[in-house]
Amino acid sequence: MGIKNKWFKLKNSPITDVIKHKHRFVVMDTDTFKEKLSFQLSGVNLFVAVGATIIVLILLTTVLIAFTPMREWIPGYTDNRAVEQTYANAKRIDSLQTQLENQEWLIATMQALMRGELPSEATADDSAATTTLRQQAAEYRRSMEDSILRAEVEREDNRYQVKDASSNLSDSKPTITHLFFTPLKGDVLTGYSNSHPGVDIGGDGSRAVCAAYSGTVISANFTAEAGQVLTVQHPGNVVSVYRNCSSLLKRQGDVVRAGEPVAYVGSGSRKELGHYLHFELWVGGTAVNPEEYISF
């Protein structure tokens, strides 16, 4: 009897009445009381309609986020294009770093050659990557020298050999027949010495530096201690070096003529000198005093 009473009460409860019984909703004109719109609705229909609406909205939202760019607004979601761009940038940086290391090793090797020293080779302690880098740089150096100096190497043997200290020619003055062009007119602030293989010439920062003689640019680079540096190979195994430049007008491999502007005066590590050009002259791998050949 208890179960039947509970079922009877539930069956006749107001909630059951709302769910099972239909209700008519009418929209009327307040002036004429004319019926404009009417429809019947029960609790079950209302529940189904609301549930279906919620499901449709969830499906539409899912599709909108999954297949449109709006998914990128979700925190933590990774854009495929950004990932591809990041990977490409990483490859470019790695390639540029390798190229920079090759250039630095090439410059160090050429500077050693101009000082009359033998370039250092890879040691047993070097890693495989460093050894490969040095081999590539050495091959590049030999290829560039061969293309620029082939004609002169055929006429002169052992051009870059270090001179023997016991040789009778070690104390002789190098012979130069060139008529040099003054690279920069100005006062000589620091003269040539064994510890200072060149001269420092004072000049305005807006003045151009000119090539001392016709030749080919074999190095054009930047160093922290000497700023922009330009090195030119001239006929007769003569090399001129222009340091402390603010900017360069020529690149590696360019052919220059005597008196042609190649750079602008800058300020070097010796700030007390202001703007100046450090100029060096090398003959057969030996530094000479530029004031003996050029009037500044």
Secondary structure, DSSP 8 states (H G I E B T S, - for coil): -HHHHHHHHHHTSHHHHHHHSEEEEEEE-TTT--EEEEEEEEHHHHHHHHHHHHHHHHHHHHHHHHHSGGGGGSTT---HHHHHHHHHHHHHHHHHHHHHHHHHHHHHHHHHHHTT-------TTS-HHHHHHHHHHHHHHHHHHHHHHHHHHHHSSSTT----TTSTTTTS----------S--S-EEE---SSS-SEEEE--TT-EEE-SSSEEEEEEEEETTTEEEEEEEETTTEEEEEEEEEEES--TT-EE-TT-EEEEEB--S-GGG-SEEEEEEEETTEEE-GGGT---
